Amino acid sequence: MVFLTAFSKVLPVFLLILLGVLLRRIRLMRPESVADIKKLVVNVTLPAALFLAFSQVTIELHYLLIVVTVFAACWLVLLLGGRLHGPLRIDSPFMPSLLTGFEAGMMGYAIYGAVYGADNIWRFGIIDLGQVLFVFFVLVPGLKRLSTGATSFRETLLGFLKTPVILAILAGLLASQIGLSGLLAASSIGDSLLETVRLVGSMTTPLVAIAIGYELQLRSGELSKPVRTIAVRLLIWVPAGLAFSLLMVGRLLHLDVAFQAAVLTMAILPPPFVIPLFMPNADEADVNFVVNSLTLAILVTLVAYPLIPALLPPFGSP
């Protein structure tokens, strides 16, 4: 009964993903349209949702421990991945990148918010900050070295600070400090502005789900390497996520169920979707390996996610 109740919370996301699959099958949308939808999410709707969420948050010092721990764990797994080419019999230079980092922006916030509510998205944002720092300052520069050569720290830092998601979080925290939400809510015009931002933010989950469904397809090629890669990824991150959620987040920091669920959500997410963007000179075998690994990881996330609200019900979370 608990699982069915939890599944019912995730079911709308599944149905929207199936809608995306249908739209591709009947050719009602073009790939260019889906690319525009993803840009809209990353640059407008998700930042709107994050701004609202973080504008009501008081940041506490112990959240820094979460950020540092997630960053360090991602880096350690990347280093470990460099030693697994032989045991996994995978010679692709992109394999270590598929073992670490998480697609929070285009998937994590959507499925977490759909179940645990928009008011709790900031909790997922705290968990996400560590891996965002890792992706920008470690993973992406490493991928660039594989394809186009090294990039400067200044360029990396500027790219990070210009990211709409990061700007939205920082703006939300600033708004929280000056009490902007309360000031706007005190007037009818201000309240209308907040409602507009809220409506824009609420578009994130449906748009993301449709885009994922549209692009959910396996390329022709060997599947055994992607299967081994995602299996090892799960063997690393699921136990680590459980331990981190229960021991550090729950027992040590005494944070709530919604925080613990955010950790477990992160642990089962696919690798970052940006990886294929940094493969301009890769051969077809490597491209198929990466794309098929990402697709399999998405399917695993969708199948496994209902277990999280079954274990950590959102119904009593704040």
C-alpha positions as CSV (number, residue, x, y, z in Angstrom):
1,M,0.0,0.0,0.0
2,V,2.8,2.4,0.9
3,F,4.6,1.6,-2.4
4,L,1.3,2.2,-4.4
5,T,0.8,5.5,-2.7
6,A,4.4,6.5,-3.5
7,F,4.1,5.3,-7.0
8,S,0.9,7.4,-7.5
9,K,3.0,10.5,-6.7
10,V,5.5,9.6,-9.4
11,L,2.9,8.4,-11.9
12,P,2.3,11.9,-13.4
13,V,6.0,12.1,-14.3
14,F,5.9,8.7,-16.0
15,L,2.8,9.7,-18.0
16,L,4.4,12.9,-19.1
17,I,7.5,11.0,-20.2
18,L,5.2,8.6,-22.2
19,L,3.7,11.7,-23.7
20,G,7.2,12.8,-24.9
21,V,7.7,9.3,-26.4
22,L,4.3,9.6,-28.2
23,L,5.2,13.1,-29.5
24,R,8.4,11.7,-31.1
25,R,6.5,8.7,-32.6
26,I,3.8,10.8,-34.2
27,R,6.4,13.5,-35.2
28,L,4.4,16.3,-33.6
29,M,7.6,17.8,-32.3
30,R,11.0,18.3,-33.9
31,P,14.4,17.7,-32.2
32,E,15.0,21.4,-32.5
33,S,11.8,22.1,-30.5
34,V,13.0,19.8,-27.7
35,A,16.4,21.5,-27.6
36,D,14.5,24.8,-27.2
37,I,12.4,23.3,-24.4
38,K,15.6,22.3,-22.6
39,K,17.0,25.8,-22.9
40,L,13.8,27.2,-21.5
41,V,14.0,24.9,-18.5
42,V,17.7,25.6,-17.8
43,N,17.5,29.3,-18.3
44,V,14.0,30.3,-17.1
45,T,11.7,27.8,-15.4
46,L,14.2,26.0,-13.2
47,P,15.8,29.2,-12.1
48,A,12.4,30.6,-11.3
49,A,11.6,27.6,-9.1
50,L,15.0,27.7,-7.3
51,F,14.7,31.5,-6.7
52,L,11.4,31.0,-5.0
53,A,12.6,28.0,-3.0
54,F,15.8,29.6,-1.7
55,S,14.1,33.0,-1.0
56,Q,12.4,31.3,1.9
57,V,15.5,29.5,3.3
58,T,17.9,30.4,6.1
59,I,21.2,28.9,5.3
60,E,22.9,27.1,8.2
61,L,26.6,26.5,8.6
62,H,26.3,22.7,8.8
63,Y,25.0,22.7,5.2
64,L,28.6,23.4,4.2
65,L,29.5,19.9,5.4
66,I,27.0,18.4,3.0
67,V,28.4,20.4,0.1
68,V,32.0,19.5,0.8
69,T,31.2,15.8,1.4
70,V,29.3,15.5,-1.9
71,F,32.1,17.3,-3.8
72,A,34.8,15.1,-2.3
73,A,32.8,11.9,-3.0
74,C,32.3,12.8,-6.7
75,W,36.0,13.5,-7.1
76,L,37.0,10.3,-5.4
77,V,34.7,8.2,-7.6
78,L,36.2,9.9,-10.7
79,L,39.6,8.9,-9.6
80,L,38.4,5.4,-8.9
81,G,36.9,5.2,-12.3
82,G,40.3,5.8,-13.9
83,R,41.4,2.5,-12.3
84,L,38.4,0.5,-13.5
85,H,39.1,0.4,-17.2
86,G,40.8,-3.0,-16.9
87,P,38.4,-4.7,-14.5
88,L,35.4,-3.6,-16.5
89,R,37.1,-4.2,-19.8
90,I,36.0,-0.8,-21.1
91,D,38.7,1.2,-22.9
92,S,36.7,4.4,-23.5
93,P,38.3,7.5,-22.0
94,F,34.8,8.7,-21.1
95,M,33.9,5.8,-18.8
96,P,35.1,7.4,-15.5
97,S,33.0,10.5,-16.3
98,L,29.9,8.2,-16.5
99,L,30.5,6.9,-12.9
100,T,30.3,10.3,-11.2
101,G,28.3,13.5,-11.2
102,F,24.5,13.7,-11.4
103,E,21.9,15.1,-13.8
104,A,20.1,17.3,-11.2
105,G,19.1,20.2,-13.4
106,M,17.3,18.3,-16.2
107,M,15.9,15.5,-14.0
108,G,16.6,15.6,-10.3
109,Y,14.7,18.8,-9.4
110,A,11.8,17.7,-11.6
111,I,11.2,14.3,-10.0
112,Y,12.0,15.4,-6.5
113,G,9.8,18.4,-6.7
114,A,7.0,16.3,-8.2
115,V,6.9,14.1,-5.1
116,Y,8.2,16.2,-2.2
117,G,6.8,19.5,-3.4
118,A,8.2,22.8,-4.7
119,D,8.6,24.1,-1.1
120,N,11.2,21.4,-0.5
121,I,13.2,21.9,-3.7
122,W,15.8,24.0,-1.8
123,R,16.7,20.9,0.2
124,F,17.6,19.1,-3.0
125,G,19.4,22.3,-4.0
126,I,21.7,22.1,-0.9
127,I,22.6,18.4,-1.8
128,D,23.1,19.5,-5.5
129,L,25.6,22.3,-4.8
130,G,28.5,20.0,-4.1
131,Q,28.1,18.1,-7.3
132,V,27.5,21.3,-9.3
133,L,30.8,22.5,-8.1
134,F,32.4,19.2,-9.0
135,V,30.9,19.2,-12.5
136,F,32.0,22.8,-13.3
137,F,35.4,22.7,-11.8
138,V,36.5,19.1,-12.2
139,L,34.4,17.1,-14.6
140,V,33.9,19.6,-17.4
141,P,37.5,20.8,-17.5
142,G,38.6,17.2,-17.6
143,L,36.2,16.5,-20.5
144,K,37.5,19.6,-22.3
145,R,41.1,18.3,-22.0
146,L,40.0,15.1,-23.7
147,S,38.5,17.0,-26.7
148,T,39.7,20.5,-27.2
149,G,42.5,21.0,-24.7
150,A,42.7,22.6,-21.2
151,T,40.7,25.5,-20.1
152,S,41.7,28.3,-17.7
153,F,40.4,28.5,-14.1
154,R,39.2,32.0,-14.8
155,E,37.1,30.8,-17.7
156,T,35.7,28.0,-15.6
157,L,34.8,30.3,-12.8
158,L,33.1,32.8,-15.0
159,G,31.1,30.1,-16.6
160,F,30.0,28.9,-13.2
161,L,29.0,32.4,-12.0
162,K,27.0,33.0,-15.2
163,T,24.9,29.9,-14.9
164,P,21.2,30.8,-14.5
165,V,20.7,28.1,-11.9
166,I,23.6,29.4,-9.7
167,L,22.5,33.0,-10.2
168,A,18.9,32.0,-9.2
169,I,20.2,30.3,-6.0
170,L,22.3,33.3,-5.1
171,A,19.5,35.7,-5.8
172,G,17.1,33.6,-3.7
173,L,19.5,33.6,-0.8
174,L,19.9,37.4,-1.1
175,A,16.1,37.8,-1.2
176,S,15.8,35.6,1.9
177,Q,18.2,37.9,3.8
178,I,16.4,41.1,3.0
179,G,12.9,39.6,3.4
180,L,11.9,40.3,-0.2
181,S,9.2,37.6,-0.4
182,G,7.4,39.1,2.6
183,L,7.7,42.6,1.2
184,L,6.2,41.6,-2.2
185,A,3.5,39.5,-0.6
186,A,2.3,42.5,1.4
187,S,1.0,44.2,-1.7
188,S,-1.4,42.9,-4.4
189,I,1.0,43.8,-7.3
190,G,4.0,42.2,-5.5
191,D,1.9,39.1,-4.7
192,S,1.0,38.9,-8.4
193,L,4.7,39.0,-9.3
194,L,5.4,36.2,-6.9
195,E,2.6,34.2,-8.4
196,T,3.9,34.7,-11.9
197,V,7.4,33.4,-10.9
198,R,5.6,30.5,-9.2
199,L,3.7,29.6,-12.3
200,V,6.8,29.8,-14.4
201,G,8.7,27.5,-12.0
202,S,5.8,25.0,-12.0
203,M,6.4,24.4,-15.7
204,T,9.8,22.7,-14.9
205,T,8.6,19.2,-14.2
206,P,6.2,18.8,-17.2
207,L,8.7,20.3,-19.6
208,V,11.5,18.1,-18.4
209,A,9.5,15.0,-18.4
210,I,8.3,15.5,-22.0
211,A,11.9,16.3,-23.2
212,I,13.2,13.2,-21.5
213,G,10.5,11.0,-23.1
214,Y,11.2,12.5,-26.5
215,E,14.9,11.7,-26.3
216,L,14.6,8.3,-24.6
217,Q,15.9,5.9,-27.2
218,L,18.9,3.5,-27.4
219,R,21.4,3.8,-30.2
220,S,22.5,0.7,-32.2
221,G,25.7,-0.7,-30.7
222,E,27.0,-2.9,-27.9
223,L,25.0,-2.6,-24.7
224,S,27.1,-4.8,-22.5
225,K,29.6,-2.0,-21.7
226,P,26.8,0.6,-20.8
227,V,25.1,-2.1,-18.6
228,R,28.4,-2.8,-16.8
229,T,29.1,0.9,-16.4
230,I,25.7,1.8,-14.9
231,A,25.7,-1.3,-12.7
232,V,29.0,-0.3,-11.2
233,R,27.8,3.3,-10.8
234,L,24.8,2.1,-8.8
235,L,26.9,-0.3,-6.8
236,I,29.0,2.7,-5.7
237,W,26.4,5.4,-5.2
238,V,23.4,3.6,-3.8
239,P,25.2,2.2,-0.7
240,A,27.1,5.6,-0.4
241,G,23.8,7.5,-0.6
242,L,22.1,5.3,2.0
243,A,25.0,5.7,4.4
244,F,25.2,9.4,3.8
245,S,21.4,9.9,4.1
246,L,20.9,7.9,7.3
247,L,24.2,8.5,9.2
248,M,25.3,12.0,8.3
249,V,22.1,13.8,7.2
250,G,19.8,12.0,9.6
251,R,21.8,11.1,12.7
252,L,24.7,13.5,12.7
253,L,23.0,16.7,11.3
254,H,19.4,15.8,12.5
255,L,17.9,16.9,9.2
256,D,14.4,15.9,8.1
257,V,13.1,13.1,5.9
258,A,12.8,15.5,2.9
259,F,16.6,16.1,3.2
260,Q,17.3,12.4,3.4
261,A,15.1,11.7,0.4
262,A,17.0,14.4,-1.5
263,V,20.3,12.5,-1.0
264,L,18.8,9.2,-2.2
265,T,17.3,10.9,-5.2
266,M,20.7,12.3,-6.1
267,A,22.3,8.8,-5.7
268,I,20.1,7.2,-8.4
269,L,20.2,10.0,-10.9
270,P,21.9,9.5,-14.3
271,P,25.3,11.0,-15.1
272,P,25.4,14.6,-16.3
273,F,23.7,15.1,-19.7
274,V,26.5,17.5,-20.6
275,I,29.0,14.7,-21.2
276,P,28.1,14.2,-24.9
277,L,28.5,18.0,-25.5
278,F,32.3,17.6,-24.9
279,M,32.9,14.8,-27.4
280,P,33.3,16.6,-30.7
281,N,36.3,14.4,-31.7
282,A,35.1,11.1,-30.3
283,D,34.6,8.1,-32.6
284,E,31.1,6.6,-33.1
285,A,31.7,3.7,-30.7
286,D,32.5,6.2,-27.8
287,V,29.4,8.3,-28.7
288,N,27.1,5.3,-28.7
289,F,28.6,4.0,-25.5
290,V,28.0,7.3,-23.7
291,V,24.5,7.9,-25.1
292,N,23.4,4.3,-24.4
293,S,24.8,4.6,-20.8
294,L,22.8,7.8,-20.2
295,T,19.6,6.2,-21.6
296,L,20.0,3.1,-19.5
297,A,20.7,5.3,-16.4
298,I,17.5,7.3,-17.1
299,L,15.4,4.1,-17.3
300,V,16.9,2.8,-14.0
301,T,16.1,6.1,-12.3
302,L,12.5,6.0,-13.4
303,V,12.1,2.4,-12.3
304,A,13.8,2.9,-9.0
305,Y,12.5,6.3,-7.9
306,P,9.2,5.2,-6.4
307,L,11.1,3.2,-3.8
308,I,12.4,6.4,-2.3
309,P,9.0,7.9,-1.3
310,A,8.0,4.4,-0.2
311,L,11.0,4.3,2.2
312,L,10.8,8.0,3.1
313,P,7.1,9.1,2.7
314,P,6.8,12.8,1.8
315,F,3.3,13.1,3.2
316,G,4.4,14.3,6.6
317,S,7.5,16.2,5.5
318,P,7.5,20.0,6.0
